[in-house]
Amino acid sequence: MSNLKLGRRSLIAAVAAFGLVGPVAADGDQVLDSIHFLIPGGAGGGWDGTARGTGEALTESGLVGTASYENMSGGGGGKAIGYLIENADSNHGTLMVNSTPIVIRSLTGVFPHNFRDLTLVSGTIGDYAAIVVGKDSPINSMADLIAAFEADPRATAIGGGSVPGGMDHLVAAMVMEAAGKDALAVKYIPYDAGGKAMAALLSGEIAALSTGFSEAVDLADAGEVKIIGVTSDARVDAAPDAMTMKEQGIDTTFVNWRGFFAAPGLPDDKLAVYQEAIAKMYDTPEWEAVRARNGWVNIHNSGDDFLNFLETQEKAIGDLMKKLGFL
């Protein structure tokens, strides 16, 4: 199969080189020739995987001819954002991947720019958050966790893999706030690695762990934890027995989205082509293979819908960070 694909691509390249055809795909649906992905972090991270997975699906499905990638770490993602803004005119062929941290780090001043300084292309995938407890914990639901918190807040610590004020902390505070508790009273303990957080959970150092849903599913499938709450609107197929926060009377949702941005001033026709390619990608088996392999949730919103989503998240996160004293 790979040899056939290589042969087709070589033929297309050869014919195009002689100027005989424009963009071509095996099914006639190629949307554009190429995309260059700018990745604000190092290889192997969530941004890297999202960009490369999206590029894989777009090219393997024939929607895009070729994809290239550039990792540009630094400044919590700020270096890549600054580069895209400062070199906007020469980067109309570039899409930059980003996620919830562009909102958090803009609010806290880690970098001077925010999502409004870029051209919003599309939100693409997401990972809900989850609260988990050890497999042998007496806690089996959010009601149990809240009861333990009410009995002894300081002994009911919640851990996470991000710094105080980071995503895992904010999710824990958001959930407890929505449950009618004082977010400031939540004892949050940060860990710099998943293994350390799990060891703390199993030893009883923390009562619960705030983490990404896909990570929670992996831990639950391995028999190490119980998922007691998910921040999705409805139950997720990957863990159909895991109850949402809403089901348990806690009216809150959260998703760590990932999506794509372009340079400011990108022409409307170029923006429309990028959005078309991403929209069509969802209907391809190549995308489903990438999505399933990574445990992602499809969350697609383009243009104004993407802007409205980001502004809503910015307000919710900003209000909570002010309450917690981080702003």
KEROVEX-415435 format. One record per residue: residue in one letter; x, y, z of N, C-alpha, C in turn. Coordinates in steps of 0.05 Angstrom, whole numbers, padded with zeros to 5 digits, always signed. Layout:
aXYZXYZXYZ/...
% end
This chain:
m+00016-00024+00000+00000+00000+00000+00017+00025+00000/s+00039+00025+00016+00056+00049+00017+00070+00053-00009/n+00076+00032-00023+00089+00035-00049+00070+00047-00069/l+00045+00040-00068+00025+00052-00086+00022+00081-00081/k+00022+00089-00055+00019+00117-00048+00043+00133-00058/l+00066+00121-00054+00091+00135-00063+00091+00139-00093/g+00081+00118-00107+00081+00120-00136+00061+00142-00145/r+00038+00143-00132+00019+00163-00140+00029+00191-00135/r+00042+00195-00112+00053+00221-00105+00075+00229-00124/s+00092+00209-00131+00114+00215-00150+00103+00223-00177/l+00082+00210-00186+00070+00216-00212+00058+00244-00211/i+00043+00250-00190+00031+00277-00187+00053+00298-00188/a+00074+00294-00173+00096+00313-00172+00109+00317-00199/a+00112+00295-00214+00125+00297-00240+00107+00312-00260/v+00081+00306-00260+00063+00319-00278+00061+00349-00271/a+00059+00355-00245+00056+00382-00237+00081+00398-00244/a+00105+00385-00243+00130+00399-00249+00130+00408-00278/f+00116+00394-00295+00115+00403-00323+00092+00422-00329/g+00078+00430-00307+00057+00450-00310+00032+00440-00323/l+00027+00414-00323+00004+00404-00337-00021+00404-00320/v-00018+00403-00294-00042+00403-00276-00037+00421-00252/g-00059+00428-00239-00058+00442-00214-00059+00421-00192/p-00069+00429-00168-00072+00411-00146-00088+00386-00153/v-00078+00363-00146-00091+00338-00154-00091+00319-00130/a-00112+00303-00127-00112+00282-00108-00124+00258-00121/a-00120+00234-00109-00130+00210-00122-00161+00211-00126/d-00175+00225-00107-00204+00226-00110-00213+00254-00120/g-00194+00270-00129-00200+00296-00140-00208+00317-00119/d-00203+00312-00093-00213+00330-00073-00190+00345-00059/q-00166+00346-00070-00145+00361-00057-00153+00390-00055/v-00149+00401-00031-00158+00429-00025-00135+00449-00029/l-00111+00441-00021-00088+00459-00025-00062+00442-00027/d-00042+00456-00037-00017+00442-00043-00001+00434-00018/s+00001+00453+00001+00019+00448+00024+00011+00464+00048/i+00019+00454+00071+00016+00469+00097+00042+00465+00112/h+00051+00487+00124+00073+00486+00143+00062+00490+00171/f+00068+00471+00189+00058+00473+00216+00080+00484+00235/l+00073+00505+00249+00091+00516+00269+00081+00506+00296/i+00100+00494+00311+00094+00480+00336+00108+00495+00359/p+00094+00507+00378+00106+00524+00399+00122+00509+00420/g+00124+00483+00419+00138+00467+00438+00155+00446+00425/g+00167+00430+00442+00186+00409+00432+00172+00385+00421/a+00189+00367+00410+00179+00342+00398+00167+00325+00420/g+00145+00311+00413+00133+00292+00432+00112+00302+00450/g+00107+00328+00451+00086+00339+00468+00059+00339+00455/g+00039+00350+00469+00012+00351+00458+00010+00367+00433/w+00022+00391+00433+00022+00408+00409+00034+00393+00385/d+00057+00381+00390+00072+00367+00369+00055+00344+00358/g+00043+00329+00375+00026+00306+00366+00002+00315+00351/t-00010+00337+00359-00034+00348+00346-00027+00357+00318/a-00005+00373+00315+00003+00383+00289+00010+00360+00270/r+00026+00342+00280+00035+00320+00262+00013+00300+00256/g-00005+00296+00275-00028+00279+00269-00047+00291+00249/t-00052+00317+00252-00069+00331+00233-00056+00332+00205/g-00030+00337+00204-00016+00336+00178-00017+00309+00165/e-00014+00288+00182-00015+00261+00172-00042+00255+00159/a-00064+00263+00173-00091+00258+00163-00096+00274+00137/l-00088+00299+00137-00093+00316+00113-00078+00305+00089/t-00053+00297+00092-00038+00288+00069-00046+00259+00061/e-00049+00242+00080-00056+00214+00073-00084+00212+00060/s-00102+00231+00067-00128+00231+00055-00129+00244+00028/g-00107+00258+00021-00106+00272-00005-00117+00300-00004/l-00125+00310+00019-00136+00337+00021-00114+00358+00017/v-00090+00351+00026-00067+00369+00024-00044+00354+00011/g-00029+00367-00006-00007+00354-00020+00016+00346-00001/t+00027+00365+00013+00049+00360+00031+00046+00376+00057/a+00058+00366+00078+00059+00380+00104+00087+00380+00114/s+00095+00403+00126+00121+00405+00139+00117+00415+00167/y+00138+00412+00183+00135+00418+00212+00159+00432+00222/e+00155+00451+00241+00177+00466+00253+00171+00469+00283/n+00188+00458+00300+00185+00461+00329+00200+00487+00337/m+00186+00504+00352+00198+00529+00361+00191+00533+00391/s+00207+00521+00408+00201+00524+00437+00210+00551+00448/g+00199+00558+00471+00209+00582+00484+00186+00599+00494/g+00189+00610+00518+00170+00629+00529+00143+00619+00533/g+00141+00593+00540+00114+00581+00545+00097+00581+00520/g+00109+00581+00497+00094+00583+00472+00095+00611+00460/g+00105+00630+00475+00105+00658+00467+00125+00664+00444/k+00147+00649+00442+00166+00653+00421+00154+00648+00394/a+00139+00627+00391+00127+00620+00365+00105+00641+00358/i+00089+00649+00378+00068+00668+00373+00081+00695+00364/g+00101+00704+00377+00115+00728+00370+00127+00727+00342/y+00139+00704+00336+00150+00700+00309+00129+00702+00287/l+00106+00689+00292+00085+00689+00272+00074+00717+00267/i+00072+00732+00289+00062+00760+00287+00082+00778+00273/e+00108+00775+00280+00129+00793+00270+00135+00787+00241/n+00130+00762+00232+00136+00754+00205+00111+00746+00190/a+00089+00761+00194+00063+00753+00184+00062+00751+00154/d+00073+00770+00140+00070+00771+00111+00083+00747+00097/s+00104+00736+00109+00118+00714+00097+00109+00687+00108/n+00088+00687+00123+00079+00662+00136+00049+00656+00130/h+00040+00664+00106+00013+00658+00099+00008+00628+00093/g+00030+00613+00091+00028+00584+00086+00031+00568+00112/t+00030+00582+00135+00036+00570+00161+00011+00569+00179/l+00007+00546+00192-00012+00544+00213+00002+00537+00239/m-00005+00552+00261+00007+00546+00287-00013+00532+00304/v-00005+00511+00317-00022+00496+00336-00020+00509+00363/n-00042+00510+00378-00041+00519+00406-00065+00506+00420/s-00068+00514+00446-00089+00502+00462-00095+00521+00486/t-00109+00510+00506-00117+00526+00529-00095+00544+00541/p-00070+00535+00542-00049+00553+00553-00046+00580+00540/i-00055+00583+00515-00053+00610+00502-00071+00629+00517/v-00093+00619+00528-00111+00635+00544-00099+00640+00572/i-00090+00619+00585-00080+00622+00612-00055+00639+00613/r-00036+00634+00595-00011+00649+00595-00013+00677+00586/s-00033+00683+00569-00038+00711+00562-00049+00726+00586/l-00067+00714+00600-00079+00726+00624-00058+00732+00645/t-00039+00714+00649-00019+00718+00670+00005+00734+00660/g+00006+00742+00635+00027+00758+00625+00053+00744+00619/v+00052+00717+00615+00075+00702+00608+00086+00712+00581/f+00067+00719+00563+00074+00733+00538+00054+00755+00533/p+00062+00776+00517+00045+00799+00515+00022+00796+00495/h+00021+00775+00480+00001+00772+00459-00022+00754+00469/n-00045+00755+00455-00066+00736+00460-00078+00727+00433/f-00098+00710+00435-00109+00698+00411-00120+00718+00391/r-00128+00742+00401-00139+00762+00383-00118+00775+00365/d-00093+00771+00372-00071+00781+00355-00065+00763+00331/l-00078+00741+00329-00074+00721+00308-00099+00718+00291/t-00097+00704+00269-00121+00697+00254-00131+00670+00264/l-00155+00669+00273-00167+00644+00284-00176+00626+00261/v-00166+00602+00260-00173+00584+00238-00194+00564+00248/s-00186+00545+00264-00206+00525+00274-00197+00512+00300/g-00216+00509+00318-00212+00490+00340-00215+00462+00328/t-00199+00443+00337-00198+00417+00323-00205+00394+00341/i-00191+00391+00363-00195+00368+00380-00195+00378+00409/g-00203+00360+00427-00203+00367+00455-00198+00343+00473/d-00191+00349+00497-00188+00329+00518-00202+00340+00543/y-00223+00327+00550-00237+00335+00574-00220+00330+00599/a-00227+00341+00621-00213+00336+00646-00229+00316+00663/a-00216+00304+00681-00229+00284+00698-00217+00285+00726/i-00233+00277+00746-00223+00273+00773-00223+00243+00778/v-00200+00233+00788-00198+00205+00793-00189+00200+00821/v-00194+00176+00831-00185+00167+00858-00172+00140+00855/g-00157+00132+00874-00144+00106+00874-00164+00083+00873/k-00156+00061+00861-00174+00038+00857-00186+00028+00884/d-00171+00031+00906-00180+00021+00932-00192+00043+00950/s-00195+00067+00938-00205+00089+00954-00234+00084+00962/p-00242+00093+00986-00270+00091+00994-00288+00111+00979/i-00275+00130+00965-00290+00150+00950-00298+00138+00923/n-00324+00139+00916-00334+00127+00892-00349+00147+00874/s-00352+00172+00883-00367+00191+00868-00358+00219+00876/m-00368+00239+00861-00362+00267+00870-00375+00273+00896/a-00398+00261+00901-00412+00266+00926-00395+00257+00950/d-00382+00234+00946-00364+00223+00967-00340+00242+00971/l-00329+00252+00949-00306+00270+00951-00314+00296+00965/i-00337+00306+00958-00346+00331+00971-00352+00327+01000/a-00363+00304+01007-00368+00298+01036-00342+00296+01051/a-00321+00284+01039-00295+00283+01052-00283+00311+01056/f-00287+00327+01035-00277+00355+01036-00291+00371+01058/e-00317+00367+01060-00332+00381+01081-00324+00373+01109/a-00317+00347+01112-00309+00337+01138-00281+00347+01146/d-00263+00349+01126-00236+00358+01132-00222+00368+01106/p-00226+00393+01100-00215+00404+01075-00185+00400+01072/r-00170+00404+01093-00140+00403+01091-00131+00374+01086/a-00147+00355+01095-00139+00327+01091-00149+00315+01065/t-00163+00332+01050-00175+00323+01025-00161+00338+01002/a-00136+00333+01000-00120+00347+00979-00125+00335+00952/i-00124+00352+00932-00126+00344+00904-00100+00350+00890/g-00089+00330+00877-00064+00334+00863-00068+00338+00833/g-00046+00346+00820-00046+00351+00791-00019+00352+00780/g-00017+00352+00753+00009+00353+00740+00017+00380+00730/s+00003+00401+00739+00011+00428+00731+00016+00445+00756/v+00029+00467+00752+00036+00485+00774+00011+00497+00786/p+00013+00508+00810-00010+00523+00821-00018+00545+00802/g-00044+00546+00797-00054+00565+00777-00054+00554+00749/g-00043+00529+00745-00044+00516+00719-00070+00502+00715/m-00071+00487+00693-00096+00476+00684-00109+00456+00703/d-00093+00437+00714-00103+00417+00732-00114+00430+00758/h-00100+00451+00767-00109+00465+00791-00135+00480+00785/l-00136+00493+00762-00160+00508+00755-00185+00490+00752/v-00180+00467+00741-00203+00448+00738-00213+00439+00765/a-00194+00432+00783-00203+00423+00810-00218+00446+00824/a-00208+00470+00822-00221+00493+00835-00248+00499+00822/m-00250+00496+00795-00274+00501+00781-00296+00482+00789/v-00288+00456+00791-00307+00435+00799-00318+00440+00827/m-00300+00445+00846-00308+00449+00874-00325+00475+00877/e-00318+00495+00862-00334+00520+00862-00362+00515+00852/a-00364+00499+00830-00390+00493+00819-00406+00475+00838/a-00392+00461+00855-00406+00444+00876-00414+00460+00900/g-00409+00486+00899-00417+00504+00921-00396+00507+00943/k-00372+00498+00938-00350+00500+00958-00332+00523+00952/d-00316+00531+00971-00298+00553+00968-00273+00543+00954/a-00269+00553+00929-00245+00545+00914-00219+00551+00928/l-00219+00572+00944-00194+00579+00958-00188+00559+00980/a-00207+00544+00989-00203+00525+01010-00192+00498+00999/v-00192+00495+00973-00182+00470+00961-00152+00468+00964/k-00143+00447+00977-00114+00443+00979-00104+00428+00954/y-00089+00443+00938-00078+00432+00913-00049+00426+00915/i-00040+00402+00908-00012+00395+00909-00002+00388+00881/p+00017+00404+00871+00027+00399+00843+00049+00377+00843/y+00050+00362+00821+00071+00342+00817+00082+00346+00789/d+00108+00341+00786+00121+00346+00760+00121+00322+00742/a+00108+00301+00750+00107+00277+00732+00083+00260+00740/g+00072+00246+00720+00049+00229+00726+00054+00207+00745/g+00078+00196+00744+00085+00174+00762+00085+00183+00791/k+00095+00207+00796+00096+00217+00823+00068+00223+00833/a+00051+00233+00816+00023+00239+00823+00009+00213+00830/m+00013+00193+00814+00000+00167+00820+00009+00155+00846/a+00035+00157+00851+00046+00147+00876+00034+00161+00900/a+00030+00188+00897+00017+00203+00919-00012+00195+00922/l-00026+00189+00900-00053+00181+00902-00056+00154+00916/l-00039+00135+00908-00040+00108+00919-00031+00107+00949/s-00014+00126+00956-00004+00127+00984-00023+00142+01003/g-00042+00156+00991-00061+00171+01007-00052+00200+01013/e-00030+00208+01001-00020+00236+01004-00040+00255+00993/i-00054+00247+00971-00076+00263+00960-00100+00245+00959/a-00123+00258+00961-00148+00242+00960-00158+00237+00932/a-00150+00256+00914-00159+00253+00886-00139+00267+00868/l-00141+00261+00842-00123+00272+00823-00139+00285+00800/s-00131+00310+00793-00142+00324+00771-00124+00319+00747/t-00136+00309+00725-00119+00301+00702-00135+00303+00676/g-00122+00299+00653-00136+00297+00628-00152+00272+00626/f-00175+00274+00611-00193+00250+00609-00179+00227+00595/s-00163+00232+00574-00150+00209+00560-00131+00195+00579/e-00116+00211+00595-00098+00198+00614-00114+00183+00636/a-00136+00194+00644-00153+00180+00664-00163+00153+00653/v-00171+00153+00628-00181+00128+00616-00159+00107+00615/d-00134+00116+00608-00112+00097+00608-00107+00085+00636/l-00108+00102+00656-00103+00093+00683-00126+00074+00693/a-00151+00082+00685-00173+00065+00693-00173+00038+00679/d-00166+00038+00653-00164+00013+00638-00142-00005+00650/a-00121+00007+00661-00100-00008+00674-00107-00018+00702/g-00131-00010+00711-00140-00018+00737-00128-00003+00760/e-00116+00021+00755-00103+00036+00776-00120+00056+00790/v-00141+00066+00776-00158+00087+00787-00187+00083+00781/k-00204+00098+00795-00232+00100+00788-00238+00129+00779/i-00251+00132+00757-00259+00159+00748-00285+00166+00762/i-00284+00188+00777-00309+00195+00792-00323+00219+00780/g-00311+00232+00760-00325+00255+00747-00310+00264+00723/v-00325+00271+00702-00314+00280+00676-00327+00307+00670/t-00311+00325+00658-00321+00352+00653-00333+00356+00625/s-00345+00335+00615-00358+00336+00589-00388+00341+00593/d-00402+00349+00571-00431+00353+00572-00446+00327+00574/a-00435+00307+00561-00448+00280+00561-00426+00259+00565/r-00434+00235+00571-00415+00214+00575-00399+00209+00549/v-00374+00201+00552-00356+00197+00530-00353+00167+00525/d-00354+00160+00499-00354+00131+00492-00329+00116+00502/a-00307+00130+00505-00282+00117+00514-00285+00107+00543/a-00303+00119+00558-00308+00110+00586-00337+00113+00592/p-00354+00097+00581-00383+00101+00583-00395+00099+00611/d-00380+00087+00629-00390+00085+00657-00382+00109+00674/a-00365+00126+00664-00355+00149+00679-00376+00171+00678/m-00386+00179+00701-00407+00200+00702-00396+00228+00698/t-00411+00244+00685-00403+00272+00681-00408+00287+00708/m-00395+00311+00710-00400+00328+00733-00430+00336+00734/k-00440+00342+00710-00468+00352+00708-00488+00331+00719/e-00483+00306+00712-00500+00284+00722-00501+00283+00752/q-00479+00293+00765-00477+00291+00794-00484+00318+00807/g-00498+00335+00792-00507+00360+00803-00487+00382+00804/i-00464+00378+00790-00443+00399+00790-00443+00411+00762/d-00454+00435+00760-00459+00447+00733-00434+00461+00723/t-00415+00445+00713-00391+00456+00700-00381+00437+00679/t-00369+00449+00658-00356+00434+00637-00329+00447+00631/f-00311+00431+00620-00285+00442+00613-00273+00424+00592/v-00260+00436+00572-00245+00420+00553-00219+00434+00547/n-00197+00419+00547-00171+00429+00539-00170+00425+00508/w-00179+00445+00494-00180+00444+00465-00152+00447+00453/r-00150+00438+00429-00126+00445+00413-00136+00452+00385/g-00123+00472+00373-00132+00482+00348-00111+00497+00334/f-00118+00511+00312-00098+00523+00295-00104+00553+00290/f-00082+00568+00288-00082+00596+00284-00064+00603+00260/a-00069+00625+00247-00052+00634+00225-00042+00662+00232/a-00024+00672+00215-00013+00699+00219-00034+00720+00216/p-00031+00742+00231-00050+00764+00228-00050+00775+00199/g-00073+00783+00190-00074+00794+00163-00076+00773+00141/l-00080+00748+00148-00083+00727+00128-00107+00734+00110/p-00104+00733+00084-00126+00739+00066-00150+00720+00070/d-00174+00730+00067-00198+00715+00072-00200+00690+00055/d-00191+00691+00030-00193+00668+00013-00175+00645+00022/k-00151+00653+00032-00132+00633+00043-00143+00621+00069/l-00155+00637+00086-00167+00627+00110-00189+00607+00104/a-00206+00614+00085-00228+00596+00077-00218+00569+00068/v-00195+00569+00054-00184+00543+00044-00174+00526+00067/y-00161+00539+00086-00152+00524+00110-00175+00512+00125/q-00196+00528+00128-00220+00519+00143-00234+00496+00128/e-00234+00498+00102-00247+00477+00086-00232+00451+00089/a-00205+00452+00088-00189+00428+00090-00193+00414+00117/i-00194+00430+00138-00198+00418+00165-00226+00407+00168/a-00246+00421+00157-00273+00412+00160-00277+00385+00145/k-00265+00383+00121-00268+00358+00105-00252+00335+00118/m-00231+00342+00133-00214+00321+00145-00230+00303+00163/y-00250+00314+00177-00265+00298+00197-00280+00274+00185/d-00286+00276+00159-00301+00254+00146-00283+00233+00134/t-00257+00235+00139-00239+00215+00126-00231+00193+00146/p-00227+00169+00136-00218+00147+00153-00190+00152+00163/e-00174+00168+00148-00147+00174+00158-00148+00190+00184/w-00166+00209+00185-00169+00225+00210-00179+00208+00233/e-00198+00191+00227-00209+00174+00249-00188+00156+00260/a-00170+00146+00243-00148+00129+00252-00129+00145+00271/v-00123+00170+00263-00106+00187+00280-00120+00194+00306/r-00145+00202+00304-00161+00209+00328-00163+00186+00348/a-00170+00163+00338-00173+00140+00355-00147+00132+00368/r-00126+00133+00353-00099+00126+00363-00091+00143+00386/n-00099+00169+00385-00091+00188+00406-00112+00192+00428/g-00135+00180+00424-00156+00183+00444-00168+00211+00445/w-00167+00225+00422-00177+00253+00421-00207+00253+00418/v-00220+00275+00426-00248+00280+00421-00250+00301+00399/n-00267+00296+00380-00272+00316+00359-00287+00340+00370/i-00274+00363+00368-00288+00388+00376-00281+00409+00355/h-00299+00412+00336-00293+00429+00312-00309+00455+00314/n-00295+00477+00314-00308+00503+00311-00290+00522+00296/s-00301+00535+00277-00285+00553+00259-00294+00582+00262/g-00276+00600+00255-00283+00628+00253-00295+00640+00278/d-00319+00652+00274-00333+00665+00296-00340+00646+00319/d-00347+00621+00312-00352+00601+00333-00328+00596+00350/f-00305+00595+00338-00279+00591+00352-00274+00615+00370/l-00278+00640+00359-00274+00664+00375-00293+00665+00399/n-00318+00658+00395-00337+00658+00418-00329+00638+00439/f-00320+00615+00430-00311+00594+00449-00288+00604+00466/l-00268+00616+00452-00244+00626+00466-00251+00649+00486/e-00269+00667+00477-00276+00689+00495-00291+00679+00520/t-00308+00659+00516-00322+00648+00539-00303+00634+00558/q-00284+00619+00547-00264+00606+00564-00246+00626+00578/e-00239+00647+00564-00222+00668+00576-00235+00681+00600/k-00261+00687+00597-00275+00699+00620-00277+00680+00643/a-00285+00655+00638-00288+00636+00660-00261+00631+00674/i-00240+00627+00659-00213+00623+00671-00204+00648+00685/g-00208+00671+00673-00199+00696+00685-00213+00701+00712/d-00239+00697+00712-00254+00701+00737-00244+00683+00759/l-00239+00658+00752-00230+00639+00772-00202+00645+00782/m-00184+00653+00763-00157+00660+00771-00156+00685+00789/k-00174+00703+00785-00176+00727+00802-00184+00718+00830/k-00203+00700+00831-00213+00691+00857-00191+00676+00872/l-00175+00661+00857-00153+00646+00870-00129+00663+00876/g-00129+00687+00867-00106+00705+00872-00083+00704+00852/f-00088+00692+00829-00067+00690+00809-00068+00713+00789/l-00088+00729+00790-00090+00754+00773-00095+00778+00790/
% end
